[in-house]
Amino acid sequence: MAELLAGKVALVTGSASGIGRATALACAREGARTVVSDVDVEGGGETVVMIESLGGEAIFVRADVTDEEEVAALIQATVEAYGRLDCAFNNAGLEREYTHPADRFSEEAFQATIDTNVRGVWLCLKYEIEQMSEQGSGAIVNSSSIAGLVGIPRQPVYVGSKHAVSGMTKSTAVEFAERGIRINAVAPGLVDTPLMERIYASNPDLRAEADSWQPIGRPGKPEEIAEAVVWLLSDRASYVLGHVMAVDGGFVAR
Ligand SMILES: NC(=O)c1ccc[n+]([C@@H]2O[C@H](COP(=O)([O-])OP(=O)(O)OC[C@H]3O[C@@H](n4cnc5c(N)ncnc54)[C@H](O)[C@@H]3O)[C@@H](O)[C@H]2O)c1
């Protein structure tokens, strides 16, 4: 059976944990030589070991997506290691003061959220597009969210940051289609990852309530998001671009 990403080089930011790790594993399973990147060196190393134990090929490159020099060096390291960059998942992101009302949200949390979720995706896009333009081909998936498709009470800045990701996805998809670059986003619903564990830890009543938000009646698994990302990155999605794909157990269909 053909692997979806056979012969390709894939980069996944934020792949020391959660959805990013599951996607790095799925990229490697589908035949891609995979660059695992994160600020978490230990977790990133673990992801590489997991890929290698499944017979895949991967390297870890530490990069903070909010640092332009580090992002530029990440793309350079990818090309030095594997010769090109075919697929990129701009997944690194964070939550801060997740359920705070807008009028009590701190300036510090605002800056951190926007810096990582918006500026970080933008910087990655910038250097990935530069490399893919030289090659004349490439596929990028950005990490948006259901919070990038609809409004959600008590998450004003996270929702704003993910709407920005959805918007950047559409604009860059339209702009760079003629260079052979396909750009899409994935919009996960609530997914069981360390990010959600942190939110539940500070909001104990939320877990039971959250399950009922999704018509499917349960949270997603990181692997269920990874399957959608790998497909969007693959040539099987050759006519899909500028799409923000909900993978959310029906959350936004309500
Ligand atoms: N879990 C969910 O329910 C959910 C839902 C919708 C969208 N998302 C989005 O999915 C993405 C992954 O989330 P997750 O739930 O797997 O979270 P997670 O916290 O488990 O993993 C995020 C990873 O990103 C890394 N990271 C954070 N800031 C970084 C930076 N500046 N540079 C490089 N790496 C950085 C972290 O070290 C971590 O390894 C995020 O963009 C998040 O907003 C998650």
The ligand as a Tripos MOL2 file, in Angstrom:
@<TRIPOS>MOLECULE
LIG
   44    48     1     0     0
SMALL
NO_CHARGES

@<TRIPOS>ATOM
      1 N1         -5.8180   20.4610   22.5560 N.am      1 LIG1
      2 C1         -6.8430   21.0750   22.0060 C.2       1 LIG1
      3 O1         -7.9820   20.8590   22.4200 O.2       1 LIG1
      4 C2         -6.6540   22.0140   20.8510 C.ar      1 LIG1
      5 C3         -7.7930   22.4420   20.1620 C.ar      1 LIG1
      6 C4         -7.6530   23.3160   19.0860 C.ar      1 LIG1
      7 C5         -6.3970   23.7540   18.7080 C.ar      1 LIG1
      8 N2         -5.3050   23.3360   19.3960 N.ar      1 LIG1
      9 C6         -4.0040   23.8360   18.9410 C.3       1 LIG1
     10 O2         -3.1720   22.7380   18.6330 O.3       1 LIG1
     11 C7         -1.7960   23.0990   18.8200 C.3       1 LIG1
     12 C8         -1.1310   22.0480   19.6820 C.3       1 LIG1
     13 O3         -1.7900   22.0050   20.9200 O.3       1 LIG1
     14 P1         -1.6950   20.7770   21.9410 P.3       1 LIG1
     15 O4         -3.0360   20.6560   22.5510 O.co2     1 LIG1
     16 O5         -1.0490   19.6130   21.3040 O.co2     1 LIG1
     17 O6         -0.7380   21.4720   23.0440 O.3       1 LIG1
     18 P2          0.5370   20.9680   23.8650 P.3       1 LIG1
     19 O7          0.7390   21.9970   24.9170 O.co2     1 LIG1
     20 O8          0.3760   19.5440   24.2470 O.co2     1 LIG1
     21 O9          1.7160   21.0590   22.7770 O.3       1 LIG1
     22 C9          2.1610   22.3000   22.2780 C.3       1 LIG1
     23 C10         3.6410   22.2150   21.9980 C.3       1 LIG1
     24 O10         4.0600   23.4690   21.4490 O.3       1 LIG1
     25 C11         5.2890   23.8140   22.0450 C.3       1 LIG1
     26 N3          5.4950   25.2620   21.9990 N.ar      1 LIG1
     27 C12         4.8210   26.2240   22.6920 C.ar      1 LIG1
     28 N4          5.3230   27.4380   22.4360 N.ar      1 LIG1
     29 C13         6.3270   27.2470   21.5390 C.ar      1 LIG1
     30 C14         7.2360   28.1130   20.8850 C.ar      1 LIG1
     31 N5          7.2250   29.4480   21.1000 N.pl3     1 LIG1
     32 N6          8.1400   27.5920   20.0070 N.ar      1 LIG1
     33 C15         8.1710   26.2560   19.7860 C.ar      1 LIG1
     34 N7          7.3510   25.3670   20.4000 N.ar      1 LIG1
     35 C16         6.4420   25.8630   21.2650 C.ar      1 LIG1
     36 C17         5.2070   23.2920   23.4800 C.3       1 LIG1
     37 O11         6.4830   23.1460   24.0620 O.3       1 LIG1
     38 C18         4.4790   21.9820   23.2670 C.3       1 LIG1
     39 O12         5.3810   20.9140   23.0640 O.3       1 LIG1
     40 C19        -1.8250   24.5030   19.4460 C.3       1 LIG1
     41 O13        -1.6090   25.4680   18.4260 O.3       1 LIG1
     42 C20        -3.2340   24.6140   19.9890 C.3       1 LIG1
     43 O14        -3.6710   25.9550   20.0850 O.3       1 LIG1
     44 C21        -5.4000   22.4710   20.4550 C.ar      1 LIG1
@<TRIPOS>BOND
     1     1     2 1
     2     2     3 2
     3     2     4 1
     4     4     5 ar
     5     4    44 ar
     6     5     6 ar
     7     6     7 ar
     8     7     8 ar
     9     8     9 1
    10     8    44 ar
    11     9    10 1
    12     9    42 1
    13    10    11 1
    14    11    12 1
    15    11    40 1
    16    12    13 1
    17    13    14 1
    18    14    15 2
    19    14    16 1
    20    14    17 1
    21    17    18 1
    22    18    19 2
    23    18    20 1
    24    18    21 1
    25    21    22 1
    26    22    23 1
    27    23    24 1
    28    23    38 1
    29    24    25 1
    30    25    26 1
    31    25    36 1
    32    26    27 ar
    33    26    35 ar
    34    27    28 ar
    35    28    29 ar
    36    29    30 ar
    37    29    35 ar
    38    30    31 1
    39    30    32 ar
    40    32    33 ar
    41    33    34 ar
    42    34    35 ar
    43    36    37 1
    44    36    38 1
    45    38    39 1
    46    40    41 1
    47    40    42 1
    48    42    43 1
@<TRIPOS>SUBSTRUCTURE
     1 LIG1         1 GROUP 0 **** ****
